[in-house]
Amino acid sequence: MAIIITDECINCGACEPECPNNAIYEGGVEWAVADGTNVTGSYVLEDGKEVQVDDQNEPVEDDYYFIVPDKCTECKGFHEEPQCAAVCPVDCCVPDPEREESDEVLLARKAKLHI
């Protein structure tokens, strides 16, 4: 499952530089698939929408840091545990109970993002 940041976030920013997929953004910031990845051209998001990798997408959250689910791999293929959760001083980086994903799905996403 992807990781989410709860509204208990204190906006410290410790998580952002730890993400190997550049999936974490400050609240209110637009995001792009290309940010921190090797993807070029177009990319199909999990909802089936096809976007250009450089397209700026609406923030997932406006008030605190957020994780883009389409870019989160729970650090599979990079680290033993999600690095955002490991460094979070208030333990607000938690598994998203609404997005259960297998290791195979997470590793496939990693392969798509880091060609």
C-alpha positions as CSV (number, residue, x, y, z in Angstrom):
1,M,0.0,0.0,0.0
2,A,1.1,3.5,-0.6
3,I,2.1,5.7,2.4
4,I,0.1,8.8,3.3
5,I,0.9,11.7,5.5
6,T,-1.8,12.5,8.1
7,D,-3.0,15.9,9.2
8,E,-0.8,15.5,12.2
9,C,2.1,16.6,10.0
10,I,4.1,19.6,11.5
11,N,5.5,20.6,8.1
12,C,9.1,19.9,9.2
13,G,10.1,18.7,5.8
14,A,12.3,15.8,7.1
15,C,10.5,13.3,4.8
16,E,10.9,15.1,1.5
17,P,14.6,14.6,0.8
18,E,14.4,10.9,1.9
19,C,12.1,9.8,-0.8
20,P,13.9,7.9,-3.7
21,N,10.9,8.5,-6.0
22,N,10.5,12.2,-5.2
23,A,6.9,11.5,-4.3
24,I,6.7,13.9,-1.4
25,Y,5.8,17.5,-1.8
26,E,5.2,20.5,0.4
27,G,1.5,21.3,0.8
28,G,0.0,23.4,-2.0
29,V,2.9,22.5,-4.4
30,E,2.0,21.1,-7.9
31,W,3.7,17.9,-8.8
32,A,4.9,16.1,-12.0
33,V,5.7,12.5,-12.7
34,A,9.1,13.6,-14.1
35,D,10.2,15.1,-10.9
36,G,13.1,13.0,-9.6
37,T,12.4,10.1,-12.1
38,N,13.8,9.0,-15.4
39,V,10.4,8.9,-17.1
40,T,9.9,10.7,-20.4
41,G,6.9,11.1,-22.7
42,S,3.5,10.1,-21.3
43,Y,2.6,8.2,-18.2
44,V,-0.7,6.5,-17.3
45,L,-1.8,7.3,-13.7
46,E,-3.5,4.6,-11.6
47,D,-6.9,6.2,-12.4
48,G,-6.3,5.5,-16.1
49,K,-5.6,9.2,-17.0
50,E,-2.7,9.6,-19.3
51,V,-0.5,12.6,-18.6
52,Q,2.6,14.1,-20.0
53,V,5.4,13.5,-17.4
54,D,6.2,17.2,-17.3
55,D,2.5,18.2,-16.7
56,Q,2.0,20.0,-13.5
57,N,-0.7,18.3,-11.4
58,E,-2.9,19.7,-8.6
59,P,-1.5,19.3,-5.1
60,V,-2.9,16.3,-3.2
61,E,-3.0,18.5,0.0
62,D,-2.8,22.2,0.5
63,D,-2.0,22.5,4.2
64,Y,0.8,20.0,4.9
65,Y,3.2,17.7,3.1
66,F,1.7,15.0,0.9
67,I,2.8,11.9,-0.9
68,V,1.7,11.3,-4.6
69,P,0.3,7.8,-4.6
70,D,1.2,7.3,-8.2
71,K,4.9,7.7,-7.3
72,C,5.0,6.0,-3.9
73,T,6.7,2.6,-3.8
74,E,7.0,2.3,0.0
75,C,10.8,2.5,-0.9
76,K,10.6,-1.1,-2.3
77,G,13.7,-1.9,-4.3
78,F,15.6,0.9,-2.5
79,H,15.3,0.4,1.3
80,E,14.0,-2.1,3.8
81,E,11.3,0.3,5.1
82,P,9.7,3.5,4.0
83,Q,12.2,6.3,4.6
84,C,9.6,9.0,5.2
85,A,8.2,7.0,8.1
86,A,11.7,6.3,9.5
87,V,12.6,10.0,9.8
88,C,9.2,11.5,10.7
89,P,9.4,13.0,14.2
90,V,5.7,12.8,14.8
91,D,4.9,9.4,13.1
92,C,2.5,10.8,10.6
93,C,3.8,8.8,7.6
94,V,1.6,5.8,7.7
95,P,0.3,3.1,5.4
96,D,-2.8,4.1,3.5
97,P,-5.6,1.6,4.5
98,E,-7.5,2.5,1.3
99,R,-4.6,1.6,-1.1
100,E,-3.4,-1.9,-0.4
101,E,-0.8,-2.9,-2.9
102,S,1.4,-6.0,-3.2
103,D,5.2,-5.9,-3.4
104,E,4.8,-6.8,-7.1
105,V,2.7,-3.7,-7.8
106,L,5.1,-1.5,-5.9
107,L,8.2,-2.9,-7.6
108,A,6.5,-2.6,-11.0
109,R,5.8,1.1,-10.2
110,K,9.5,1.5,-9.3
111,A,10.5,0.0,-12.6
112,K,8.2,2.4,-14.5
113,L,9.6,5.4,-12.7
114,H,13.2,4.5,-12.9
115,I,13.7,3.1,-16.4
